Amino acid sequence: MSDLRTAELTGHYTLDPARTRLAFLTRHTMGPWVRGRFDAFEGSARLDGHDPANSTVEVAVQAGSVQTGNPQRDEHLRARFLDVAAHPLIRFASTGVTQLGPAAFRVTGGLTIRGVTRPITVDLGLRYGEQDALVFEGSVGVNRMKWGVNWNAATSLLLAKEVTLELEITAIP
């Protein structure tokens, strides 16, 4: 996006839940890909277009809002994998932002799942959306076992440890 000037992006933004997609994808060893999403979340960002390193992002996801299209699997995810009774929120808080190009950023931060916080880094592309909204898109692979997202020994063998997080984040001023 050659006409994007990052200085123009400076400001406070909130995530638009109607146009943001927080999804995941993993492989079941005896079946197809398992795709899902989270439907309830909120977040904010402070973007510094003059110095992106001063930018910050925070997101809180209601873990119980997980949806895969299979009610029985969703309940297993809520109760056994995510333990939403004890850990109702999945959180991300940035610790650094680096501009990689005119419309490309690397965001590092702490991802907290099941009370365990681990660092992750995600590269995001930026484009303008409708009504001056900003849309950031990217994906990152994470090893779910590092956050204790597992049920029992059998599921650690039947489900891939790697989960791809797919992000399409719409931020509005």
C-alpha positions as CSV (number, residue, x, y, z in Angstrom):
1,M,0.0,0.0,0.0
2,S,2.2,2.8,-1.3
3,D,-0.1,5.7,-0.3
4,L,-0.2,4.7,3.4
5,R,1.6,7.2,5.6
6,T,1.9,5.8,9.1
7,A,2.0,9.2,10.8
8,E,-1.7,9.6,9.8
9,L,-2.5,6.5,11.9
10,T,-1.6,8.0,15.3
11,G,-4.5,7.7,17.7
12,H,-6.6,5.5,19.9
13,Y,-8.6,2.7,18.4
14,T,-11.0,0.0,19.5
15,L,-11.7,-3.4,18.0
16,D,-14.9,-3.6,16.0
17,P,-16.4,-6.9,17.0
18,A,-18.8,-7.0,14.0
19,R,-15.9,-6.8,11.5
20,T,-13.1,-8.6,13.5
21,R,-12.4,-12.3,13.1
22,L,-10.3,-14.2,15.7
23,A,-10.1,-17.7,14.4
24,F,-8.0,-20.9,14.8
25,L,-7.1,-23.9,12.8
26,T,-5.6,-27.2,13.8
27,R,-5.4,-30.8,12.5
28,H,-7.1,-33.9,14.0
29,T,-4.8,-36.9,13.2
30,M,-7.8,-39.1,12.3
31,G,-9.9,-36.6,10.5
32,P,-10.2,-33.2,8.8
33,W,-9.0,-29.8,9.9
34,V,-10.7,-28.4,12.9
35,R,-11.6,-24.7,12.4
36,G,-13.1,-22.4,15.0
37,R,-13.5,-18.9,16.1
38,F,-14.2,-16.7,19.2
39,D,-17.3,-14.6,19.1
40,A,-16.9,-12.4,22.2
41,F,-13.9,-10.1,22.7
42,E,-12.9,-6.5,23.2
43,G,-9.7,-4.7,22.6
44,S,-8.0,-1.4,22.1
45,A,-4.8,0.0,20.5
46,R,-2.9,3.1,20.8
47,L,-1.0,3.6,17.5
48,D,1.9,5.9,17.2
49,G,2.5,6.5,13.5
50,H,5.6,8.6,14.1
51,D,7.3,5.9,16.2
52,P,5.5,2.5,16.0
53,A,7.6,1.2,18.8
54,N,5.4,3.3,21.2
55,S,2.2,1.6,20.0
56,T,0.3,-0.8,22.3
57,V,-2.4,-3.4,21.8
58,E,-4.6,-5.2,24.4
59,V,-7.2,-7.8,23.6
60,A,-9.5,-9.8,26.0
61,V,-11.3,-12.8,24.6
62,Q,-14.2,-14.6,26.3
63,A,-12.9,-18.2,26.2
64,G,-16.4,-19.5,26.5
65,S,-17.3,-17.9,23.2
66,V,-15.4,-20.6,21.2
67,Q,-17.4,-22.0,18.2
68,T,-16.4,-24.8,15.9
69,G,-19.8,-25.7,14.5
70,N,-20.0,-28.8,16.6
71,P,-21.7,-28.3,20.0
72,Q,-20.2,-31.3,21.6
73,R,-16.7,-30.4,20.6
74,D,-17.3,-26.8,21.7
75,E,-18.3,-28.0,25.2
76,H,-15.2,-30.2,25.4
77,L,-13.1,-27.2,24.4
78,R,-14.7,-24.9,27.0
79,A,-14.7,-27.4,29.9
80,R,-11.6,-29.6,29.3
81,F,-9.2,-27.7,27.0
82,L,-9.7,-24.1,28.0
83,D,-11.2,-24.6,31.5
84,V,-13.3,-21.5,31.1
85,A,-14.8,-22.0,34.7
86,A,-11.3,-21.2,36.1
87,H,-10.0,-19.1,33.2
88,P,-12.8,-17.2,31.5
89,L,-10.5,-14.8,29.6
90,I,-7.8,-15.3,27.0
91,R,-5.6,-12.1,26.9
92,F,-3.0,-10.5,24.7
93,A,-0.9,-7.5,25.7
94,S,1.7,-6.2,23.4
95,T,5.3,-5.6,24.5
96,G,6.6,-4.3,21.3
97,V,5.7,-3.1,17.8
98,T,8.2,-2.9,14.9
99,Q,7.4,-1.5,11.4
100,L,8.6,-3.9,8.8
101,G,7.5,-2.0,5.7
102,P,5.0,0.7,4.6
103,A,2.0,-1.5,5.6
104,A,3.7,-4.3,7.6
105,F,4.2,-4.6,11.3
106,R,5.6,-7.2,13.8
107,V,3.8,-7.3,17.1
108,T,5.2,-9.1,20.1
109,G,3.5,-9.6,23.4
110,G,2.3,-11.9,26.0
111,L,-0.6,-14.3,25.2
112,T,-2.3,-15.7,28.3
113,I,-4.4,-18.9,28.1
114,R,-5.4,-20.9,31.1
115,G,-3.5,-18.5,33.4
116,V,-0.2,-19.2,31.5
117,T,1.5,-16.3,29.8
118,R,3.9,-17.0,26.9
119,P,5.5,-14.6,24.4
120,I,4.3,-14.7,20.8
121,T,5.2,-12.7,17.7
122,V,2.8,-12.1,14.8
123,D,3.4,-10.3,11.6
124,L,0.4,-8.2,10.5
125,G,-0.4,-6.5,7.2
126,L,-2.4,-3.3,7.2
127,R,-5.0,-2.0,4.9
128,Y,-7.7,0.6,5.1
129,G,-11.2,-0.7,5.6
130,E,-14.6,0.9,5.3
131,Q,-15.2,4.3,7.0
132,D,-11.5,4.9,7.8
133,A,-11.2,1.7,9.8
134,L,-7.9,-0.1,9.8
135,V,-7.8,-3.8,9.1
136,F,-4.8,-5.8,10.3
137,E,-4.4,-9.3,8.9
138,G,-2.0,-12.1,9.9
139,S,-1.6,-15.5,11.3
140,V,0.8,-17.2,13.8
141,G,1.4,-20.8,14.8
142,V,1.4,-21.6,18.5
143,N,2.1,-24.9,20.3
144,R,-1.0,-25.3,22.5
145,M,0.8,-27.6,24.9
146,K,2.9,-24.6,26.1
147,W,-0.3,-23.1,27.5
148,G,-1.6,-26.4,29.0
149,V,-4.4,-26.6,26.4
150,N,-4.9,-30.3,26.5
151,W,-7.4,-32.7,28.1
152,N,-5.6,-36.0,28.5
153,A,-2.8,-38.2,27.1
154,A,-5.0,-39.5,24.3
155,T,-5.9,-36.0,23.0
156,S,-2.2,-35.0,23.1
157,L,-1.7,-37.7,20.4
158,L,-5.0,-37.2,18.4
159,L,-4.8,-33.5,18.0
160,A,-1.9,-31.6,16.5
161,K,0.1,-29.6,19.0
162,E,0.4,-26.7,16.5
163,V,-2.6,-24.4,16.3
164,T,-2.7,-21.6,13.7
165,L,-4.3,-18.4,15.0
166,E,-5.9,-16.4,12.1
167,L,-6.5,-12.7,12.7
168,E,-8.5,-10.2,10.8
169,I,-8.7,-7.2,13.2
170,T,-10.7,-4.2,12.3
171,A,-9.8,-1.1,14.5
172,I,-11.9,2.0,14.5
173,P,-11.0,5.4,15.9
